[in-house]
Amino acid sequence: MKNQKNLKRQKLRNNEYYQMQDIQDRLYLQSSKGTKFTHLMEIITSEKNILLAYRNIKKNRGSNTKGVDGKNIGHLANLEPDTLIKLVQNKLKNYFPNKVRRVEIPKDNGKTRPLGIPTIMDRLIQQCILQVLEPICEAKFHKHSYGFRPLRSTKHAISRAYFLAQRNNLHYVVDVDIKGFFDNINHGKLLKQLWSLGIRDKSLIAVISKMLKAEIENVGIPDKGTPQGGILSPLLANVVLNEFDWWINSQWENMPTKKTYQPGMRKDGSLNYGHTYRALKTTNLKEVYIVRYADDFKLFCRNHQDAVKIFEASKQWLKNRLHLEISKEKSKIVNLRKNHSYFLGIKFKVHKKGKKKDRNTKWVVKSHIQEKALNKIKENVRKHIKNIQKPKVNLNLSIDLYNSFVVGIHNYYNCATNCNLDMAKLSNQTRTKIFVRLKSRRVNKSDKLPDYIKKVYGKSEMLRMLGEKAILPLSYIQHSKLMNFSQTNIYNPIDRDKIHNSQKVANNKIIRYLIENPIQGQSTEYNDNRISLYIGQLGKCAVTKEELEVGSMECHHIQPRSKGGLDSYKNLVLITKEVHKLIHSTQLETINKYLKYIPTDKITLEKLNKFRTKVGNLEICL
């Protein structure tokens, strides 16, 4: 990735603000050394962990979804921090989850996928548990599982699949589809797996057990499965299949050899086990590698005979060890030289390309966007175009939503080697709607384009304008190579430095003070946003740009509460006491008194007057 050292991940920042990163790093290190954890509930119920959990879930799209109690994140946001902390702590003393709301999500095949929506309080508690369990589990997870893990994505999984097919010439793929995986997870087996990972806090195990047994609305108490929609469910799903990952690993990669070979070091810093693998190839062992994203995984083999044996062995192992059945219709062996294999919206196979130096055939991966994904994109494009033609809110918002959709599609599917051909074909099917139906025009030199659009799409002849807004071209997608990537771990300080600089833009002592000293009588949302504002404003007053100090900074509502103003981030700003007085003062004597303490240049006065007019006061003129 470009400029990785300059990236600041939101989750990492949040961990640093609430001083949880060091605790999580310690849990990760201890877990990697085989420590057994017996007092995890103390960390889970700590004030910092609870407030961090609130911060992590409040911006999730699902946080506004109501549970069976009819409450969403707004209910928690209005509580004072101390009240929220005590509420969570008391609930966990004798935990009993509320009912889980059942929602049926339509699938492309006409069927539905059941989602379980816990109450917002149960989701907050799950987040509290996740923040403590994740570093422990990360130390034990297999390196080639990529789903629902920090700093890992679908592109990492696809890149690994490409690598095995192209660089390692593993052209026989075992596609395994588990029947209703999330709905069929064995509760007893899962709890034993958590225990084997070193999670030995019996009170925590009891809480997780109760979560798994939470009654589902209109269904009853489940005897198996973990509901899709729960915050903790993805982690628990990875715990279940982690055992399978390591079993596959033991069949080849981790099989001991007669002679122990020391791994070499590649230029990118990764370890090279070439000597070990060459020794293993002299045996009768079945060469196999796993790439897994949640319950979607592939097993790469050297030949058809090995693939057949691995397929049967995996099927039996999943049934006997994890009590999971595979779908006979969807599970199969694919020869990549003849047929496509489908993975995470991408279909890929290998094609001949010249000769290697040893005169053996060279094979390269060629991939396309999956047909099902293309049909879904086409359907969404048509919906967006209709919404632009007849906006539900306003035209500019509709165009922005369409552009965001296009950027998202391009960023995801640019890993397909033939993505440009796929998108060009799709664009031809929708071009008429954009050109004719919307009556868009070509871009002129006089048109002002946002920097991002100009940089990425500025050279495209298909870039169109509707009024003063650009409409991004669906066909203008550029393939991005994925073959090389480094595996980094969020809980390893050395790895973390590669993608993240610790928070240095604001005074950490003041951040700590704001966290530990919330304003009494104010909501959790208000106090949490106060921290965000201090960091977002780089520790400076929003009007004067002076350094903010403890005792001299105040949090101002741009739209007063008396006029319907909320405690949201957009409606709050951090300023000095003097500026706050000037915003609300109506007496000339008071205004003149506090004007002495601030710069009276044009820019400062404009900012000040902007806030004064919002509260209903006259502008200050000098």
PyMOL commands that set and color helices and strands:
alter all, ss='L'
color gray80, all
select helices_A, chain A and resi 4-6+10-17+21-32+40-44+47-58+61-64+73-77+81-93+120-138+154-166+187-196+202-212+233-251+274-280+304-322+371-389+395-413+419-437+451-457+493-499+508-516+524-536+561-563+569-571+577-584+588-595+602-614
alter helices_A, ss='H'
color red, helices_A
select strands_A, chain A and resi 101-106+112-117+172-177+264-265+271-272+288-293+296-301+332-335+341-343+346-355+361-369+441-442+464-466+469-471+553-557+572-576
alter strands_A, ss='S'
color yellow, strands_A
deselect
rebuild
show_as cartoon
